[in-house]
Amino acid sequence: MTARTNPLSLPTVVLEPEELPKPLGYYGMEILRMMKNDYPDRYWKLLLSGTLMRTIYLREQELTELKLSLVQALEQKFPRPKTSSFLEVAAHMNILAEAADEVISRELRRPV
C-alpha cells in the first residue's frame, strides 16, 4: 500500500493489485453499516489505520463459518426428512438456516 499526498487534501491511499478487496457479502455490509452508525470512533480508527476492510473481511468470514457450523450441528440434531421430495428437504434446511441466522444476528451486533 502506498500513499500519495495532495497539499490541499487528505492523503490518497492506493492499494496494490493483490490488496484490492473483493466485494463485501451480506454480513460484511451489515458489519460496515453497524460500525458507521453505532461505533463511529472505532470505524474511523480502523479506517485511518488502513485496516478497516481487512477487519470486516475477517469478521465476515468468521460469521460465515459460524453459520455453517451451526447449520451442520442443527442438521445432526434434526436430520433431513427421509423423502424424495426436494421441496420438503429444502423447507427443512431453510428452517435450520433461519435458526442459525438468529444466532448470527446477535453476533452481528457485537462490536468488531
DSSP file (Angstrom, degrees, kcal/mol; ACC not computed):
  #  RESIDUE AA STRUCTURE BP1 BP2  ACC     N-H-->O    O-->H-N    N-H-->O    O-->H-N    TCO  KAPPA ALPHA  PHI   PSI    X-CA   Y-CA   Z-CA
    1    1 A M              0   0    0      0, 0.0     2,-0.3     0, 0.0    14,-0.2   0.000 360.0 360.0 360.0 134.1    0.0    0.0    0.0
    2    2 A T  E     -A   14   0A   0     12,-2.1    12,-2.7     2,-0.0     2,-0.4  -0.883 360.0-144.7-123.7 158.2    1.3    3.4   -0.9
    3    3 A A  E     -A   13   0A   0     -2,-0.3     2,-0.4    10,-0.2    10,-0.2  -0.983   6.2-163.1-126.7 135.8    0.0    6.9   -0.1
    4    4 A R  E     -A   12   0A   0      8,-2.5     8,-3.0    -2,-0.4     2,-0.4  -0.922  14.4-145.1-111.8 140.6    0.1   10.0   -2.2
    5    5 A T        -     0   0    0     -2,-0.4     5,-0.1     6,-0.2    -2,-0.0  -0.885   8.8-162.3-111.8 140.5   -0.4   13.4   -0.7
    6    6 A N    >   -     0   0    0     -2,-0.4     3,-1.9     3,-0.4    -2,-0.0  -0.975  24.2-133.3-112.6 128.2   -2.1   16.3   -2.2
    7    7 A P  T 3  S+     0   0    0      0, 0.0    -1,-0.1     0, 0.0    -2,-0.0   0.718 103.8  45.3 -59.3 -20.2   -1.2   19.6   -0.4
    8    8 A L  T 3  S+     0   0    0      2,-0.1     2,-0.3    -3,-0.0    -3,-0.0   0.437 117.6  29.7-103.2   0.2   -4.8   20.6   -0.3
    9    9 A S  S <  S-     0   0    0     -3,-1.9    -3,-0.4     1,-0.1     3,-0.1  -0.837  92.0 -68.1-146.3-178.4   -6.5   17.4    0.9
   10   10 A L        -     0   0    0     -2,-0.3    -4,-0.2     1,-0.1    -2,-0.1  -0.318  67.1 -81.8 -69.9 158.5   -6.1   14.2    2.8
   11   11 A P        -     0   0    0      0, 0.0     2,-0.6     0, 0.0    -6,-0.2  -0.307  40.2-130.3 -60.6 146.0   -3.7   11.5    1.6
   12   12 A T  E     -A    4   0A   0     -8,-3.0    -8,-2.5    -3,-0.1     2,-0.5  -0.890  17.4-143.3 -98.9 124.1   -5.0    9.2   -1.1
   13   13 A V  E     -A    3   0A   0     -2,-0.6     2,-0.6   -10,-0.2   -10,-0.2  -0.776  12.9-164.7 -91.6 127.1   -4.4    5.6   -0.4
   14   14 A V  E     -A    2   0A   0    -12,-2.7   -12,-2.1    -2,-0.5     2,-0.3  -0.956  10.3-146.6-114.0 118.6   -3.6    3.5   -3.4
   15   15 A L        -     0   0    0     -2,-0.6     5,-0.1   -14,-0.2   -12,-0.0  -0.615  18.3-116.7 -85.3 142.4   -3.8   -0.3   -2.9
   16   16 A E    >>  -     0   0    0     -2,-0.3     3,-1.9     1,-0.1     4,-0.5  -0.402  36.0-104.6 -67.4 154.3   -1.5   -2.7   -4.7
   17   17 A P  G >4 S+     0   0    0      0, 0.0     3,-1.1     0, 0.0    -1,-0.1   0.849 121.9  52.8 -54.0 -37.5   -3.4   -5.0   -7.1
   18   18 A E  G 34 S+     0   0    0      1,-0.2    -2,-0.0     3,-0.0    -3,-0.0   0.659 107.1  54.2 -74.1 -12.5   -3.1   -8.0   -4.7
   19   19 A E  G <4 S+     0   0    0     -3,-1.9    -1,-0.2     2,-0.1    -3,-0.0   0.451  75.5 122.3 -97.2  -2.3   -4.6   -5.9   -1.9
   20   20 A L    <<  -     0   0    0     -3,-1.1     2,-0.1    -4,-0.5    -4,-0.0  -0.431  64.7-123.5 -63.3 127.7   -7.7   -4.9   -3.9
   21   21 A P        -     0   0    0      0, 0.0    -1,-0.1     0, 0.0     3,-0.1  -0.340  12.1-125.2 -74.8 151.7  -10.7   -6.1   -1.8
   22   22 A K        -     0   0    0      1,-0.1    35,-0.0    -2,-0.1     0, 0.0  -0.527  48.6 -78.5 -82.6 162.2  -13.4   -8.4   -3.0
   23   23 A P        -     0   0    0      0, 0.0     2,-0.2     0, 0.0    -1,-0.1  -0.311  51.8-109.7 -62.4 145.3  -17.0   -7.2   -2.7
   24   24 A L        -     0   0    0      1,-0.1     2,-0.1    -3,-0.1    33,-0.0  -0.478  29.4-137.8 -73.2 145.1  -18.5   -7.5    0.8
   25   25 A G     >  -     0   0    0     -2,-0.2     4,-2.4    32,-0.0     5,-0.2  -0.143  40.6 -77.3 -86.0-169.7  -21.2  -10.0    1.3
   26   26 A Y  H  > S+     0   0    0      1,-0.2     4,-2.2     2,-0.2     5,-0.2   0.930 131.9  46.1 -58.6 -48.8  -24.4   -9.5    3.3
   27   27 A Y  H  > S+     0   0    0      1,-0.2     4,-2.6     2,-0.2    -1,-0.2   0.902 111.6  52.1 -64.5 -40.1  -22.6   -9.9    6.7
   28   28 A G  H  > S+     0   0    0      1,-0.2     4,-2.5     2,-0.2    -1,-0.2   0.902 109.5  49.1 -62.6 -41.6  -19.8   -7.6    5.7
   29   29 A M  H  X S+     0   0    0     -4,-2.4     4,-2.5     2,-0.2    -1,-0.2   0.895 112.2  48.9 -65.0 -39.4  -22.2   -4.9    4.6
   30   30 A E  H  X S+     0   0    0     -4,-2.2     4,-2.7    -5,-0.2    -2,-0.2   0.903 111.0  49.8 -66.7 -40.4  -24.1   -5.2    7.9
   31   31 A I  H  X S+     0   0    0     -4,-2.6     4,-2.6     2,-0.2    -2,-0.2   0.933 112.5  47.6 -62.1 -46.0  -20.9   -5.0    9.9
   32   32 A L  H  X S+     0   0    0     -4,-2.5     4,-2.3     2,-0.2    -2,-0.2   0.924 113.6  47.0 -61.6 -46.3  -19.8   -1.9    8.0
   33   33 A R  H  X S+     0   0    0     -4,-2.5     4,-2.2     1,-0.2     5,-0.2   0.923 113.5  48.5 -60.9 -45.7  -23.3   -0.2    8.4
   34   34 A M  H  X>S+     0   0    0     -4,-2.7     4,-3.3     1,-0.2     5,-0.7   0.898 110.9  50.5 -63.8 -41.4  -23.3   -1.1   12.1
   35   35 A M  H  X5S+     0   0    0     -4,-2.6     4,-1.3     3,-0.2     8,-0.4   0.925 111.1  48.3 -63.9 -44.2  -19.8    0.2   12.7
   36   36 A K  H  <5S+     0   0    0     -4,-2.3    -1,-0.2    -5,-0.2    -2,-0.2   0.911 122.8  33.3 -61.3 -42.5  -20.6    3.5   11.0
   37   37 A N  H  <5S+     0   0    0     -4,-2.2    -2,-0.2    -5,-0.2    -3,-0.2   0.897 131.8  25.2 -83.1 -42.6  -23.8    4.0   12.9
   38   38 A D  H  <5S+     0   0    0     -4,-3.3    -3,-0.2    -5,-0.2    -2,-0.1   0.743 131.4  29.0-100.3 -26.7  -23.1    2.5   16.3
   39   39 A Y     X< +     0   0    0     -4,-1.3     4,-2.5    -5,-0.7    -1,-0.2  -0.454  63.4 155.8-132.7  60.5  -19.3    2.7   16.7
   40   40 A P  H  > S+     0   0    0      0, 0.0     4,-2.6     0, 0.0     5,-0.2   0.840  74.6  55.1 -62.3 -33.0  -18.1    5.7   14.7
   41   41 A D  H  > S+     0   0    0      2,-0.2     4,-2.2     1,-0.2     5,-0.1   0.939 111.8  43.4 -63.6 -45.2  -14.9    6.1   16.8
   42   42 A R  H  > S+     0   0    0      2,-0.2     4,-2.5     1,-0.2     5,-0.3   0.908 112.4  54.5 -64.8 -42.0  -13.8    2.5   16.1
   43   43 A Y  H  X S+     0   0    0     -4,-2.5     4,-2.5    -8,-0.4    -2,-0.2   0.940 111.9  42.8 -56.3 -50.8  -14.8    2.9   12.5
   44   44 A W  H  X S+     0   0    0     -4,-2.6     4,-2.7     2,-0.2     5,-0.2   0.859 111.5  54.9 -68.6 -35.1  -12.7    6.0   11.9
   45   45 A K  H  X S+     0   0    0     -4,-2.2     4,-1.4    -5,-0.2    -1,-0.2   0.943 113.6  41.1 -61.6 -47.2   -9.8    4.5   13.9
   46   46 A L  H  X>S+     0   0    0     -4,-2.5     5,-2.0     2,-0.2     6,-1.1   0.890 115.0  52.3 -67.5 -39.3   -9.7    1.4   11.7
   47   47 A L  H ><5S+     0   0    0     -4,-2.5     3,-0.8    -5,-0.3    -2,-0.2   0.939 111.9  44.3 -62.7 -47.5  -10.3    3.4    8.5
   48   48 A L  H 3<5S+     0   0    0     -4,-2.7    -1,-0.2     1,-0.2    -2,-0.2   0.767 111.5  53.7 -71.8 -24.7   -7.4    5.8    9.2
   49   49 A S  H 3<5S-     0   0    0     -4,-1.4    -1,-0.2    -5,-0.2    -2,-0.2   0.601 112.0-120.9 -83.0  -9.8   -5.1    3.0   10.2
   50   50 A G  T <<5S+     0   0    0     -3,-0.8     4,-0.2    -4,-0.8    -3,-0.2   0.641  88.7 100.5  83.0  14.8   -5.9    1.2    6.9
   51   51 A T     >< +     0   0    0     -5,-2.0     4,-2.3    -6,-0.2    -4,-0.2   0.297  44.3 101.3-114.5   8.9   -7.2   -2.0    8.5
   52   52 A L  H  > S+     0   0    0     -6,-1.1     4,-2.5     1,-0.2     5,-0.2   0.963  86.5  40.3 -60.0 -55.6  -11.0   -1.4    8.2
   53   53 A M  H  > S+     0   0    0      1,-0.2     4,-3.0     2,-0.2     5,-0.2   0.894 114.9  52.0 -65.6 -39.4  -11.7   -3.6    5.2
   54   54 A R  H  > S+     0   0    0      1,-0.2     4,-2.3     2,-0.2    -1,-0.2   0.920 111.4  48.4 -61.0 -42.6   -9.3   -6.4    6.4
   55   55 A T  H  X S+     0   0    0     -4,-2.3     4,-2.2     2,-0.2    -2,-0.2   0.907 113.0  47.3 -63.8 -42.8  -11.1   -6.4    9.8
   56   56 A I  H  X S+     0   0    0     -4,-2.5     4,-2.8     2,-0.2    -2,-0.2   0.914 111.1  51.0 -66.8 -42.6  -14.5   -6.5    8.2
   57   57 A Y  H  X S+     0   0    0     -4,-3.0     4,-2.5     1,-0.2    -2,-0.2   0.918 111.4  48.2 -60.7 -42.9  -13.5   -9.3    5.8
   58   58 A L  H  X S+     0   0    0     -4,-2.3     4,-2.2    -5,-0.2    -1,-0.2   0.914 113.4  46.6 -64.3 -42.2  -12.1  -11.4    8.8
   59   59 A R  H  X S+     0   0    0     -4,-2.2     4,-2.3     2,-0.2    -2,-0.2   0.894 112.0  51.3 -66.7 -39.2  -15.3  -10.8   10.8
   60   60 A E  H  X S+     0   0    0     -4,-2.8     4,-2.3     2,-0.2    -2,-0.2   0.914 110.6  48.4 -63.1 -42.6  -17.5  -11.7    7.8
   61   61 A Q  H  X S+     0   0    0     -4,-2.5     4,-2.4     1,-0.2     5,-0.2   0.906 110.2  52.4 -63.3 -41.6  -15.5  -14.9    7.3
   62   62 A E  H  X S+     0   0    0     -4,-2.2     4,-2.1     1,-0.2    -2,-0.2   0.913 111.5  46.0 -60.6 -43.9  -15.8  -15.8   11.0
   63   63 A L  H  X S+     0   0    0     -4,-2.3     4,-2.4     2,-0.2    -1,-0.2   0.872 111.1  52.2 -68.8 -37.1  -19.6  -15.3   10.9
   64   64 A T  H  X S+     0   0    0     -4,-2.3     4,-2.1     2,-0.2    -2,-0.2   0.918 111.7  46.2 -64.9 -42.9  -20.0  -17.3    7.7
   65   65 A E  H  X S+     0   0    0     -4,-2.4     4,-2.4     2,-0.2    -2,-0.2   0.877 111.2  53.2 -66.6 -37.3  -18.0  -20.2    9.2
   66   66 A L  H  X S+     0   0    0     -4,-2.1     4,-2.5    -5,-0.2    -2,-0.2   0.925 108.7  49.4 -62.5 -44.4  -20.1  -19.9   12.4
   67   67 A K  H  X S+     0   0    0     -4,-2.4     4,-2.7     1,-0.2     5,-0.2   0.924 110.5  50.4 -61.1 -44.1  -23.3  -20.1   10.4
   68   68 A L  H  X S+     0   0    0     -4,-2.1     4,-2.2     1,-0.2    -1,-0.2   0.922 112.2  46.4 -60.3 -45.0  -22.1  -23.2    8.5
   69   69 A S  H  X S+     0   0    0     -4,-2.4     4,-2.3     2,-0.2    -1,-0.2   0.872 112.1  51.6 -68.0 -35.1  -21.1  -25.0   11.7
   70   70 A L  H  X S+     0   0    0     -4,-2.5     4,-2.7     2,-0.2     5,-0.2   0.928 110.2  48.2 -65.2 -44.4  -24.5  -24.1   13.3
   71   71 A V  H  X S+     0   0    0     -4,-2.7     4,-2.3     1,-0.2    -2,-0.2   0.907 112.3  49.6 -62.7 -41.1  -26.4  -25.4   10.4
   72   72 A Q  H  X S+     0   0    0     -4,-2.2     4,-1.7    -5,-0.2    -1,-0.2   0.910 111.8  48.1 -64.1 -41.8  -24.3  -28.6   10.5
   73   73 A A  H  X S+     0   0    0     -4,-2.3     4,-1.9     1,-0.2    -2,-0.2   0.908 113.1  47.8 -65.1 -41.6  -24.9  -29.0   14.2
   74   74 A L  H  X S+     0   0    0     -4,-2.7     4,-3.3     1,-0.2    -1,-0.2   0.870 108.6  54.9 -66.2 -35.8  -28.7  -28.4   13.8
   75   75 A E  H  < S+     0   0    0     -4,-2.3    -1,-0.2     2,-0.2    -2,-0.2   0.848 107.4  50.2 -67.7 -32.3  -28.8  -30.9   10.9
   76   76 A Q  H  < S+     0   0    0     -4,-1.7    -1,-0.2     1,-0.2    -2,-0.2   0.898 116.3  41.6 -68.8 -39.6  -27.2  -33.6   13.2
   77   77 A K  H  < S+     0   0    0     -4,-1.9    -2,-0.2     1,-0.3    -1,-0.2   0.880 130.1  27.8 -74.5 -38.3  -29.8  -32.9   15.9
   78   78 A F  S  < S-     0   0    0     -4,-3.3    -1,-0.3    -5,-0.2    -2,-0.1  -0.773  90.0-155.9-124.3  83.7  -32.7  -32.6   13.4
   79   79 A P        -     0   0    0      0, 0.0    -3,-0.1     0, 0.0     3,-0.1  -0.082  29.5 -86.2 -62.4 159.5  -31.8  -34.8   10.4
   80   80 A R        -     0   0    0     -5,-0.1     9,-0.1     1,-0.1     2,-0.1  -0.289  53.3 -96.4 -59.9 146.2  -33.2  -34.2    6.9
   81   81 A P        -     0   0    0      0, 0.0     2,-1.7     0, 0.0    -1,-0.1  -0.403  32.7-119.0 -65.1 142.5  -36.6  -35.9    6.3
   82   82 A K  S    S+     0   0    0     -3,-0.1     2,-0.3    -2,-0.1    -2,-0.0  -0.625  72.0 114.5 -85.5  85.5  -36.3  -39.2    4.5
   83   83 A T        -     0   0    0     -2,-1.7     6,-0.0     2,-0.1    -3,-0.0  -0.964  69.7-131.6-147.9 159.6  -38.2  -38.3    1.4
   84   84 A S  S    S+     0   0    0     -2,-0.3     2,-0.7     4,-0.0     3,-0.1   0.431  74.5 112.2 -93.0  -0.2  -37.6  -37.9   -2.2
   85   85 A S     >  -     0   0    0      1,-0.2     4,-1.8     2,-0.1     5,-0.2  -0.638  52.7-162.7 -79.1 114.2  -39.4  -34.5   -2.2
   86   86 A F  H  > S+     0   0    0     -2,-0.7     4,-2.8     1,-0.2     5,-0.2   0.876  89.2  58.0 -61.3 -37.6  -36.9  -31.8   -2.9
   87   87 A L  H  > S+     0   0    0      1,-0.2     4,-2.3     2,-0.2    -1,-0.2   0.876 105.2  48.9 -64.3 -38.4  -39.4  -29.2   -1.6
   88   88 A E  H  > S+     0   0    0      2,-0.2     4,-2.2     1,-0.2    -1,-0.2   0.915 113.6  46.3 -67.1 -42.6  -39.6  -30.9    1.8
   89   89 A V  H  X S+     0   0    0     -4,-1.8     4,-2.5     2,-0.2    -2,-0.2   0.916 113.5  49.5 -65.6 -42.5  -35.9  -31.2    2.2
   90   90 A A  H  X S+     0   0    0     -4,-2.8     4,-2.2     2,-0.2    -2,-0.2   0.900 110.7  49.7 -63.8 -41.1  -35.4  -27.5    1.1
   91   91 A A  H  X S+     0   0    0     -4,-2.3     4,-1.9     2,-0.2    -1,-0.2   0.906 111.4  49.7 -63.7 -41.4  -38.1  -26.3    3.6
   92   92 A H  H  X S+     0   0    0     -4,-2.2     4,-1.9     1,-0.2    -2,-0.2   0.936 112.3  46.4 -62.6 -47.3  -36.3  -28.3    6.4
   93   93 A M  H  X S+     0   0    0     -4,-2.5     4,-2.4     1,-0.2    -1,-0.2   0.840 109.1  56.0 -65.9 -33.0  -32.9  -26.8    5.5
   94   94 A N  H  X S+     0   0    0     -4,-2.2     4,-2.3     2,-0.2    -1,-0.2   0.887 105.8  51.2 -65.3 -38.9  -34.4  -23.3    5.3
   95   95 A I  H  X S+     0   0    0     -4,-1.9     4,-1.9     2,-0.2    -2,-0.2   0.912 110.9  48.2 -63.5 -42.8  -35.8  -23.7    8.8
   96   96 A L  H  X S+     0   0    0     -4,-1.9     4,-2.1     1,-0.2    -2,-0.2   0.907 111.2  50.4 -64.2 -41.5  -32.3  -24.7   10.1
   97   97 A A  H  X S+     0   0    0     -4,-2.4     4,-2.2     1,-0.2    -2,-0.2   0.882 109.2  51.4 -65.0 -38.0  -30.7  -21.8    8.2
   98   98 A E  H  X S+     0   0    0     -4,-2.3     4,-1.4     2,-0.2    -1,-0.2   0.882 108.5  51.5 -66.5 -37.6  -33.2  -19.4    9.8
   99   99 A A  H  X S+     0   0    0     -4,-1.9     4,-1.1     1,-0.2     3,-0.2   0.911 111.3  47.5 -64.3 -41.5  -32.4  -20.7   13.3
  100  100 A A  H  X S+     0   0    0     -4,-2.1     4,-2.3     1,-0.2    -2,-0.2   0.873 106.3  58.7 -66.2 -36.6  -28.7  -20.2   12.6
  101  101 A D  H  X S+     0   0    0     -4,-2.2     4,-2.6     1,-0.2    -1,-0.2   0.821  98.4  59.6 -63.2 -30.9  -29.4  -16.7   11.3
  102  102 A E  H  X S+     0   0    0     -4,-1.4     4,-1.2    -3,-0.2    -1,-0.2   0.919 108.7  43.7 -63.0 -42.2  -31.0  -15.8   14.7
  103  103 A V  H  X S+     0   0    0     -4,-1.1     4,-1.8    -3,-0.2     3,-0.3   0.922 113.7  51.3 -67.0 -43.6  -27.7  -16.6   16.4
  104  104 A I  H  X S+     0   0    0     -4,-2.3     4,-2.3     1,-0.2    -2,-0.2   0.874 103.6  58.2 -62.6 -38.1  -25.7  -14.7   13.7
  105  105 A S  H  X S+     0   0    0     -4,-2.6     4,-0.9     1,-0.2    -1,-0.2   0.860 107.0  48.1 -63.3 -33.4  -27.9  -11.6   14.0
  106  106 A R  H  < S+     0   0    0     -4,-1.2     4,-0.4    -3,-0.3     3,-0.4   0.888 111.6  50.2 -69.8 -38.4  -26.9  -11.4   17.7
  107  107 A E  H >< S+     0   0    0     -4,-1.8     3,-1.1     1,-0.2    -2,-0.2   0.834 102.2  61.9 -67.8 -32.5  -23.3  -11.9   16.8
  108  108 A L  H 3< S+     0   0    0     -4,-2.3    -1,-0.2     1,-0.2    -2,-0.2   0.839  99.0  56.1 -62.6 -32.4  -23.5   -9.1   14.2
  109  109 A R  T 3< S+     0   0    0     -4,-0.9    -1,-0.2    -3,-0.4    -2,-0.2   0.646  84.4 101.9 -76.1 -14.0  -24.4   -6.6   16.9
  110  110 A R  S <  S-     0   0    0     -3,-1.1    -3,-0.0    -4,-0.4    -4,-0.0  -0.504  85.6-103.6 -70.7 136.5  -21.2   -7.4   18.8
  111  111 A P              0   0    0      0, 0.0    -1,-0.1     0, 0.0    -2,-0.1  -0.264 360.0 360.0 -62.8 147.2  -18.5   -4.7   18.3
  112  112 A V              0   0    0    -81,-0.1    -2,-0.0    -4,-0.1   -53,-0.0   0.402 360.0 360.0 -90.0 360.0  -15.6   -5.5   16.0
